[in-house]
Amino acid sequence: MKKGLIIIISTILISALILNYVNKMDDGQLRANAMLLTEIQPQLTMQQARDLIGMATAVLVIHSCDDTDDGMDYEHYGEVTVSYSYGVLSATKTFQDQCTSKNLLFEQYCKDGKYYNIFTNCKYGCRFGECSASPEDENMATKCQDYDGGIDYYVASGVYGLDRTKTYQVVNDSCYRNGVPVNYCYGQNCNLREYGCRGDYITYYTTNCTYGCEYGACRTTECAMEGEFKSTNCCLGLVPIKADHLVNNSCQKFDGNYCTKCGNGICEAPENPCNCLTDCPATCTDSDGGANYYIRGTATSNAPEPYYNVVTDYCINVSGSQYVQEAVCQGNGIIGVTGYNCPNGCTNGRCIAGMNNTCVDSDGLDFNTRGTVRGTLSGLYFEGSDVCINSSAVMETYCDGTNYETTISPCTYGCYNGSCKSNPSCGDGTIQPGELCDITVPSGITCTSLGFTGGTVKCTNNCRLNTTLCASNSTGCSDTDGGKNSTEKGTTCVGTDCRTDFCDGTDYVIEFYCGTRGRLSTYMRCSGGCLNGVCATQYTGCADTDGINYTMRGTVNDQYGTWTDYCRYQANPLYNDTRVLVEYYCLSNTKVVSEHYCTNMCRDGICI
């Protein structure tokens, strides 16, 4: 009987010891969780938070816990950063080791991915968030200096003191976006890291600046952020541009300014050719196809003032020599005028073709480069360009002496835009026209850059971007073509409000995509023209209503425009003035222009 009683008493004592041990271990986690709960629910007292957690009424989910001094290290100051959620609320908080009295340390630490804290007595005293390792440490003189005199978020300054390795150094107040130091930032995820002294040691405090952070200090006044319609008070990194924009493909003036990154080489709304020509080139067309001295042409552009909008080739006389002033489309879509000395004279905005045959080829017999052949034949002008006759062969135009010749060559890796590809397309690891990626995703393309909050973007087998592994963005924005994709017509929605990509004229697509501020749009120039909300990636063909027919007036349509046969005034003494017909026709899916001498005369675009 006595032996059984002893066993029962021993079991009770052991259970009590175990329960007491568990309670001590749990108390650190209970207190830590209560601190987390009061951070996210500030109306609660610590006791109320402890009661809620103790009764399992409040359940916190710890997502991550990081400790700079790697656990319960009492002799080194550390900081614990915890990411957690409570119901629909989530937060990330940082807690520092601190001395609550001369000999008592409040240590923060992580264990098995959970957050704990504990009070411990320091044998040689507590100083700067750590237990002194020896009496000498306790008596060490304070040497840390804060050059702005304390915590001043509006003054950029530095601090001299000990870092965590007990090495003296100088650190400066800094702006941070998403944890990365930057010169300036604004809005969400933009914070100031203000450095100060904690005894001898350097510490820092993080704050969100109401008006943004610039070079280590909070702004004291509001500035206009990117895309905002303001006057000229733009935040750093932004410049004011006019509110002018295109109306019916012509620049119209509007009051006010936008703050944008005009000048960074990327055309993003509200930037357009009227207010940011450097990033958004104007649309320019030239009826004679460029520097064509033997065809009178007209260049038309929607560039803003003071640039030309319409210029037709014209003749001038300089010191007895006749020049044609040739209007051509230059960089950024503006019209330039170049002079050319016509060897046989100039009339009606064009050089007079001589009787000697000429032929000039821009690329020679090069199947991997799209070239153009121009010349004169028996006093008449001709031109032609290399074209793809199908997806695997190119028809190359070239000069054989002064003669215009063509030859057809197969393309090993396919034909694109009048030239053979030098590499196979999707799957070779090189991004070709029409591909958004190839095996790997280009550097700089991430889920975040595509408007999501995180995750991984992949490259599909058909060289498209796969964003299914990207985290849903907080703006509720979705884009069917995966971002800034000018080769696919997409629809971008915020809830039930949707916008679909569309063409602005013949050379630009208005591309909608998801960004950090929700749905955004940008102008994207299409080198091959814009059709049905998509930049053309392949040659789109050529159509002629009459073929090579000098007695019927015809019209040629291609991806660059519409061209109609016409009669041209010809001042060559060998011909009557009205006998030259300018005939447009299609040759292997590309536009060709030539001149034909009518036996009688030319009228209304036909020989009669």
Secondary structure by P-SEA (a helix, b strand, c coil): caaaaaaaaaaaaaaaaaaaaaaaaaaaaaaaaaaaaaaacccccaaaaaaaaaaccbbbbbcccccccccccccccbbbbbbbccccccbbbbbbbccccccccccccccccbbbbbbbbbccccccccccccccccccccccccccccccccccccccccccccccccccccccccccccccccccccccbbbbbccccccbbbbbbcccccccccccbbbbcccccccccccccbbbbccccccccbbbbbccccccccccccccccccccccccccccbbbbccccccccccbbbbbcccccccccccccccccccbbbbbbbbbcccbbbbbbbbbccccccccccccccbbbbbbccccccccccccccccccccbbbbbbcccccccbbbbbcccbbbbbbbbbccccccccccccccccccccccccccccccccccccccccccbbbbbbcccccccccccccccccccccccccccccccccccccbbbbbbbccccccbbbbbccccbbbbbbbbccccccccccccccccccccccccccccccccccbbbbbbcccccccccccccccbbbbbcccbbbbbbbbbcccccccccc
